[in-house]
Amino acid sequence: MGLTSKKVLLAAALLALALFAATVWLWPRLAGRGLLPVLGRVGALLATQLALVAALGLAANYSFGFYASWADLFGLETTPGVVVDHAAGSPAEGALRVLATLHVNVAGGSVPRLGGQIQKIALGGGLSGITTTAYVYLPPQYFAHPHRRFPAALVLTGYPGTAEALFKKLKYPVVAAGQVRRGAARPMILVMMRPTVAPPRDTECTDVPGGPRTETFFATDLRRSLAARYRIGAGAASWGVIGDSTGGYCALKLALRNPGSYGAAVGLSADYGAPEDATTGDLYGGSPARRASDDLMWRLGHLPHPPVDLLVTSSRHGERNYRATLRFIALAGHGPTRVSSIILPSGGHNFTTWAREIPPALEWLSAHLAPS
């Protein structure tokens, strides 16, 4: 059974409850002073506490989607077993395979006509050499209008995050489909994935010297692969990117650094610079100039502003990035770059807060993307 399985969570909770009850029942029999009773008490307490911690950890992971599998949890995850051959330097057209199809049903209607469809895909990059998986949401209008092109939004999790959480917990496809049915937004293709395309390393969507070329993958390879398979508008005006936490930083960074790829970006509770810790390692080969170039505040303060639309979110109470967000807004509010914001009175760095911000953010993104 998988790490995110309800059966695993239920089994862990029942085990913790059973061990607690057994400890209470056995405690009078373990009250002696000898070595064996002492070891029995220690063992009973230790087993109960470990079971409780495991159950709480599984519950937190089920709610927030930190790890997708046991291999992911223990740092053993590797790229999927899909072989993609590319000529050196060639684009990634055709380097995409559909692995599975899921359905989105809104208001109990038939599928996929009313709700749309989610396809799990494996795609590879001819320039970056990265192969990874993603989930592509196709709105029902995609099937109803076979010759029409649609705007697309890349949807990114935080780190480590799981792509499944984007449609199981944050419900991006259901929210988007509901908005289209109400006339609040235009239909978009959603490409849902996590920014960790070279697990377990957190590359912060950076082309790491001598390492993964993550920015190249997102800025070039991903768009080429998807455009070759799906009817997506070709220009940057038809492409947006939205993400939370680390994914929010990646979204803003991809638009600011690659305005020819993404015309609009949304950073939900975003950072504005990349950390340097055990999960990232040295992302810049020791180069202060490369680090500065990836610092969004530095870019806005020292480089020309590109013609992109940005939306940032924060909370006055509960978000650590509130003051940084106000500074970002002040720096970005000049020249060709246009910035908007959602500032909540209160809200933490969690799914509950992002679920409040996603509906208006998707409406905003829809309004800032060209239909074709």
C-alpha positions as CSV (number, residue, x, y, z in Angstrom):
1,M,0.0,0.0,0.0
2,G,1.2,3.5,-0.9
3,L,2.4,6.2,1.5
4,T,-0.7,8.3,0.8
5,S,-3.2,5.5,1.0
6,K,-6.2,5.9,3.3
7,K,-5.7,2.2,4.3
8,V,-2.2,2.9,5.5
9,L,-3.3,5.9,7.5
10,L,-6.2,4.0,9.1
11,A,-3.9,1.0,9.9
12,A,-1.4,3.3,11.6
13,A,-4.2,5.0,13.6
14,L,-5.7,1.6,14.7
15,L,-2.2,0.3,15.6
16,A,-1.5,3.4,17.8
17,L,-4.9,3.0,19.5
18,A,-4.3,-0.7,20.1
19,L,-0.9,-0.2,21.6
20,F,-2.2,2.6,23.8
21,A,-5.0,0.3,25.1
22,A,-2.5,-2.6,25.6
23,T,-0.2,-0.3,27.5
24,V,-3.0,0.7,29.9
25,W,-4.1,-2.9,30.4
26,L,-0.6,-4.3,30.9
27,W,0.8,-1.4,33.1
28,P,-0.2,-3.1,36.5
29,R,1.5,-6.3,35.4
30,L,4.7,-4.2,34.6
31,A,4.8,-2.4,37.9
32,G,7.6,-4.6,39.5
33,R,11.1,-3.5,40.3
34,G,13.0,-6.1,38.4
35,L,14.8,-5.7,35.0
36,L,12.1,-7.4,33.0
37,P,9.3,-5.2,34.3
38,V,11.4,-2.0,33.7
39,L,12.2,-3.1,30.1
40,G,8.5,-4.0,29.6
41,R,7.4,-0.5,30.6
42,V,10.1,1.2,28.4
43,G,9.1,-1.0,25.5
44,A,5.4,-0.3,25.9
45,L,5.9,3.4,26.1
46,L,8.4,3.5,23.2
47,A,6.1,1.4,20.9
48,T,3.1,3.5,21.7
49,Q,4.9,6.8,21.1
50,L,6.4,5.6,17.9
51,A,3.0,4.4,16.6
52,L,1.4,7.8,17.6
53,V,4.2,9.7,15.8
54,A,3.9,7.6,12.7
55,A,0.1,8.0,12.6
56,L,0.4,11.8,13.0
57,G,3.1,12.0,10.4
58,L,1.0,10.0,7.9
59,A,-2.0,12.2,8.7
60,A,0.0,15.3,8.0
61,N,1.4,13.9,4.8
62,Y,-2.1,12.9,3.7
63,S,-3.4,16.4,4.3
64,F,-0.5,18.4,2.9
65,G,1.1,16.1,0.3
66,F,4.7,16.4,1.3
67,Y,5.8,13.0,-0.1
68,A,4.2,10.9,-2.8
69,S,5.6,7.5,-2.0
70,W,7.8,5.5,0.4
71,A,10.8,5.9,-2.0
72,D,10.1,9.7,-2.1
73,L,10.1,9.8,1.7
74,F,13.4,8.0,2.1
75,G,15.1,9.8,-0.8
76,L,15.1,6.8,-3.0
77,E,12.9,8.1,-5.8
78,T,14.3,8.1,-9.3
79,T,13.0,9.4,-12.6
80,P,10.3,7.2,-14.2
81,G,11.1,4.2,-16.3
82,V,10.5,5.8,-19.7
83,V,13.2,5.8,-22.3
84,V,13.2,9.0,-24.5
85,D,15.8,9.3,-27.3
86,H,16.8,12.8,-28.5
87,A,19.3,14.0,-31.0
88,A,21.8,16.3,-29.4
89,G,20.4,19.8,-29.2
90,S,17.1,18.9,-30.8
91,P,13.8,20.1,-29.5
92,A,11.5,17.8,-27.5
93,E,8.7,17.5,-30.0
94,G,7.1,14.0,-29.6
95,A,9.0,13.3,-26.4
96,L,5.7,12.7,-24.5
97,R,3.7,9.7,-23.5
98,V,0.3,9.4,-21.9
99,L,0.6,6.9,-19.0
100,A,-3.0,7.1,-17.6
101,T,-6.3,8.9,-17.9
102,L,-8.4,10.2,-15.1
103,H,-11.7,12.0,-15.2
104,V,-13.0,15.3,-13.7
105,N,-16.7,15.3,-13.0
106,V,-18.3,18.6,-12.0
107,A,-21.8,18.7,-10.5
108,G,-22.4,15.0,-11.3
109,G,-22.4,15.4,-15.0
110,S,-21.2,12.9,-17.6
111,V,-17.5,12.5,-18.2
112,P,-15.5,14.0,-19.9
113,R,-18.1,16.2,-21.5
114,L,-18.9,18.2,-18.4
115,G,-15.8,18.0,-16.2
116,G,-12.9,17.4,-18.5
117,Q,-10.1,14.9,-18.4
118,I,-6.7,14.6,-16.6
119,Q,-3.9,12.7,-18.4
120,K,-0.8,11.5,-16.5
121,I,2.1,12.0,-18.9
122,A,5.8,11.4,-19.1
123,L,7.7,14.0,-21.0
124,G,11.4,14.5,-21.8
125,G,13.5,17.5,-22.6
126,G,15.8,17.5,-25.7
127,L,17.8,20.5,-24.3
128,S,17.8,19.8,-20.6
129,G,17.9,16.0,-20.8
130,I,15.3,15.8,-18.0
131,T,12.5,13.2,-18.0
132,T,9.7,13.5,-15.5
133,T,5.9,13.1,-15.1
134,A,3.1,15.6,-15.0
135,Y,-0.7,15.7,-15.0
136,V,-2.5,17.6,-17.8
137,Y,-6.0,18.8,-17.3
138,L,-8.0,19.2,-20.5
139,P,-11.2,21.1,-20.1
140,P,-14.4,19.8,-21.7
141,Q,-14.3,22.6,-24.3
142,Y,-11.0,21.0,-25.5
143,F,-13.1,18.0,-26.7
144,A,-16.1,20.0,-27.9
145,H,-13.9,22.3,-30.2
146,P,-11.4,20.0,-31.9
147,H,-9.8,22.8,-34.0
148,R,-9.5,25.4,-31.3
149,R,-6.3,26.3,-29.4
150,F,-6.3,27.0,-25.7
151,P,-4.1,28.9,-23.3
152,A,-2.2,26.9,-20.8
153,A,-1.0,27.3,-17.2
154,L,1.8,25.4,-15.6
155,V,0.8,24.7,-12.0
156,L,3.6,24.0,-9.5
157,T,3.7,22.6,-6.0
158,G,6.1,23.6,-3.3
159,Y,9.1,21.6,-2.2
160,P,9.0,18.6,-1.8
161,G,5.2,18.4,-2.7
162,T,3.3,16.0,-4.8
163,A,1.6,16.7,-8.1
164,E,-1.4,14.7,-7.1
165,A,-2.1,17.2,-4.3
166,L,-2.8,19.9,-6.9
167,F,-6.0,18.1,-8.0
168,K,-6.8,16.0,-5.0
169,K,-6.3,18.6,-2.3
170,L,-6.2,22.0,-4.0
171,K,-8.6,20.9,-6.7
172,Y,-7.3,23.1,-9.5
173,P,-9.3,21.3,-12.3
174,V,-12.6,21.4,-10.3
175,V,-12.1,25.1,-9.5
176,A,-11.2,25.9,-13.1
177,A,-14.1,23.9,-14.5
178,G,-16.6,25.5,-12.2
179,Q,-15.4,29.0,-13.1
180,V,-15.8,28.4,-16.8
181,R,-19.3,27.0,-16.3
182,R,-20.3,30.2,-14.3
183,G,-18.7,32.4,-17.0
184,A,-16.1,33.7,-14.5
185,A,-13.1,32.5,-16.6
186,R,-12.1,31.1,-19.9
187,P,-11.1,27.4,-20.3
188,M,-7.4,26.7,-19.9
189,I,-5.2,23.6,-20.1
190,L,-3.5,23.0,-16.7
191,V,-0.1,21.3,-16.5
192,M,0.2,20.1,-12.9
193,M,3.6,19.0,-11.5
194,R,6.1,19.7,-8.9
195,P,9.3,21.7,-9.4
196,T,11.4,18.8,-8.2
197,V,12.2,17.3,-11.6
198,A,15.6,15.9,-10.3
199,P,14.6,14.3,-7.0
200,P,15.5,14.5,-4.2
201,R,17.3,17.8,-5.0
202,D,15.6,21.1,-4.7
203,T,16.9,23.0,-7.7
204,E,14.6,26.0,-7.3
205,C,14.0,25.9,-11.0
206,T,17.7,26.8,-11.7
207,D,20.1,25.6,-14.4
208,V,22.7,24.2,-11.9
209,P,26.3,24.4,-13.2
210,G,27.3,20.8,-13.9
211,G,23.8,19.6,-12.6
212,P,20.1,19.6,-13.7
213,R,19.1,22.2,-16.2
214,T,15.7,22.8,-14.6
215,E,15.1,26.3,-15.9
216,T,15.7,25.1,-19.4
217,F,13.3,22.3,-18.9
218,F,10.5,24.5,-17.7
219,A,11.2,27.5,-20.0
220,T,11.8,25.5,-23.3
221,D,11.5,21.7,-23.2
222,L,8.1,21.5,-21.4
223,R,6.4,24.0,-23.7
224,R,7.8,22.4,-26.8
225,S,6.7,18.9,-25.8
226,L,3.2,20.0,-24.8
227,A,2.7,22.2,-27.8
228,A,3.6,19.2,-30.0
229,R,0.9,17.1,-28.4
230,Y,-1.9,19.4,-27.4
231,R,-3.6,22.4,-29.0
232,I,-2.0,25.2,-27.0
233,G,-1.3,28.7,-28.2
234,A,2.3,29.1,-29.3
235,G,3.2,32.5,-28.0
236,A,4.1,33.6,-24.4
237,A,0.8,35.4,-24.2
238,S,-0.9,32.0,-24.1
239,W,1.3,30.6,-21.4
240,G,1.1,31.3,-17.7
241,V,2.5,29.7,-14.5
242,I,1.2,29.5,-11.0
243,G,2.7,27.9,-7.9
244,D,2.7,28.0,-4.1
245,S,5.8,28.5,-1.8
246,T,8.8,27.2,-3.8
247,G,6.5,26.8,-6.8
248,G,5.5,30.4,-6.4
249,Y,9.1,31.5,-6.5
250,C,9.6,29.4,-9.6
251,A,6.5,30.9,-11.3
252,L,7.6,34.5,-10.8
253,K,11.2,33.7,-11.7
254,L,10.3,31.9,-14.9
255,A,8.2,34.9,-16.1
256,L,10.8,37.5,-15.1
257,R,13.7,35.6,-16.6
258,N,11.9,34.1,-19.6
259,P,9.2,36.6,-20.8
260,G,9.4,34.9,-24.2
261,S,8.0,31.8,-22.6
262,Y,5.5,32.9,-20.0
263,G,3.5,36.1,-20.2
264,A,1.8,35.9,-16.8
265,A,2.7,34.4,-13.4
266,V,1.2,33.9,-10.0
267,G,3.2,33.4,-6.8
268,L,1.1,32.1,-3.9
269,S,3.0,32.7,-0.6
270,A,6.1,32.9,-2.8
271,D,9.7,33.3,-1.7
272,Y,11.6,35.9,-3.7
273,G,15.0,34.3,-3.6
274,A,16.4,30.8,-3.4
275,P,17.7,29.3,-0.1
276,E,21.0,27.5,0.2
277,D,20.7,24.5,2.4
278,A,21.1,20.7,2.4
279,T,18.2,20.2,0.0
280,T,19.6,22.7,-2.6
281,G,23.3,22.4,-2.3
282,D,25.3,25.0,-4.3
283,L,23.0,26.1,-7.1
284,Y,25.3,28.7,-8.7
285,G,28.7,27.1,-8.8
286,G,30.0,29.7,-6.3
287,S,29.1,32.6,-8.6
288,P,27.7,35.7,-6.8
289,A,26.5,37.1,-10.1
290,R,24.4,34.0,-10.9
291,R,22.9,34.1,-7.4
292,A,22.0,37.8,-7.7
293,S,20.4,37.1,-11.1
294,D,18.1,34.6,-9.4
295,D,17.2,37.0,-6.6
296,L,13.9,38.6,-7.8
297,M,14.3,41.7,-5.7
298,W,17.7,42.3,-7.1
299,R,16.5,41.8,-10.7
300,L,13.7,44.3,-10.2
301,G,16.1,46.8,-8.7
302,H,18.9,46.5,-11.2
303,L,17.6,45.1,-14.5
304,P,15.0,46.3,-17.1
305,H,11.6,45.1,-16.3
306,P,10.1,42.7,-18.8
307,P,6.5,43.1,-20.2
308,V,4.9,40.4,-18.0
309,D,1.9,40.3,-15.7
310,L,2.5,39.2,-12.1
311,L,0.2,38.4,-9.2
312,V,1.5,37.8,-5.7
313,T,-0.3,36.8,-2.5
314,S,0.4,37.0,1.2
315,S,-1.3,37.5,4.6
316,R,-0.9,40.3,7.1
317,H,-0.8,37.8,9.9
318,G,0.5,34.3,9.5
319,E,2.7,34.6,6.4
320,R,6.5,35.1,6.8
321,N,6.7,36.8,3.3
322,Y,4.3,39.7,4.0
323,R,6.9,42.5,4.2
324,A,8.9,41.0,1.4
325,T,5.7,40.9,-0.7
326,L,5.1,44.6,-0.1
327,R,8.6,45.4,-1.1
328,F,8.3,43.2,-4.3
329,I,5.1,45.1,-5.2
330,A,6.8,48.4,-4.8
331,L,9.8,47.4,-6.9
332,A,7.7,45.7,-9.6
333,G,5.1,48.5,-10.0
334,H,7.1,50.4,-12.6
335,G,7.7,50.1,-16.3
336,P,6.4,47.2,-18.5
337,T,6.0,44.8,-15.6
338,R,2.5,44.9,-14.2
339,V,1.8,43.6,-10.7
340,S,-1.4,42.7,-8.8
341,S,-1.8,41.2,-5.3
342,I,-4.1,39.3,-3.0
343,I,-3.4,40.2,0.7
344,L,-5.5,38.3,3.2
345,P,-6.1,39.6,6.7
346,S,-4.7,36.3,8.1
347,G,-3.7,32.9,6.9
348,G,-0.8,30.6,7.3
349,H,1.6,28.9,4.9
350,N,-0.6,26.0,4.1
351,F,-3.2,24.4,1.8
352,T,-6.1,26.1,3.6
353,T,-4.8,29.6,2.8
354,W,-3.9,28.7,-0.8
355,A,-7.4,27.2,-1.3
356,R,-8.8,30.7,-0.5
357,E,-6.4,32.3,-3.0
358,I,-6.6,29.9,-5.9
359,P,-10.1,30.8,-7.2
360,P,-9.4,34.5,-7.7
361,A,-5.9,33.7,-8.9
362,L,-7.2,31.5,-11.6
363,E,-9.7,34.1,-12.7
364,W,-6.9,36.7,-12.9
365,L,-4.7,34.3,-14.8
366,S,-7.5,33.5,-17.3
367,A,-8.0,37.2,-17.9
368,H,-4.3,37.7,-18.6
369,L,-3.8,34.9,-21.1
370,A,-4.6,35.1,-24.7
371,P,-6.9,32.4,-26.0
372,S,-4.6,31.4,-28.8
